[in-house]
């Protein structure tokens, strides 16, 4: 059983999930790009999530979010369900769409950590030698939207949602500035992102020049079979990080708090199973608070379950 996660209002995360068997179920095409954006915007609006960046690779995605209302599990539920059903309908399949691994939810403790993961996610296709420049990626990537300060507009996917249903015909996705960058102007923030992304592009170009590696290119990406998967071996690791922090002290503080929450939750859960129904769970308890109605410690940044 996976360890419980502390769900606290106002925290920022990078979320990552892979497709089943690393297959290219999200391979870019017009219908997939539209559906991914539509489902992402819809899930964010239903859960009070602020979206900072996103990148949809052919077999996984990254998204940077701030959980303004302490309801990111609701966001994950809606988004993953909508995307899986929509893409399965598009591809004419019915098996598992997402990997059975637990979704990676990494807390980004401070502003530099958010910026680092943002650049990491946006430059994914460049680091994987798929394209030379981020803007050449034919799938969903928020780089250009970040630079222009614009919004993404997506239409309801015709291959899944009904025309006469209750889903909106179009949704508008407005990216928000990550916490910690409020004092920067839009132009300064965009310039910083562009500078760091350009540095990665130059580094990877130098690596290709030394090694002879060739980029795959837009045309071949779009021609890939969505049933295919990478030739490389999947990394096998029991490590599932929950915190990203460049500052040693911030990282240690976050890890200590997370360990204390897991221990307190485990203790309360065992007492609850033993029949102590009035046991109080630690603040940040999500599933048992929402679905079993357990009592929780009060916290200013913990809202009532929805």
Secondary structure, DSSP 8 states (H G I E B T S, - for coil): --------TT-EEEEEEEBGGGB-TT---HHHHHHHHHHHHHHHHHHTEEEEEEEE-SSEEEEEEEETTS-HHHHHHHHHHHHHHHHHHHHT--S--B-SS--EEEEE-SHHHHHHHHHHHHTHHHHTTS-SSGGG-SS-B-HHHHHHT-EEEEE--TTTS-TTSSS-SEEEEE----TT-TTS-HHHHHHHHHHHHHHHHHHHHHHHHHH------HHHHHHS-TT-B-SS-----S----EE-SSHHHHHHHHHHHHHHHHHHHHHHHHHHTT-TT-EE-TT--HHHHHS--EE---TT-----
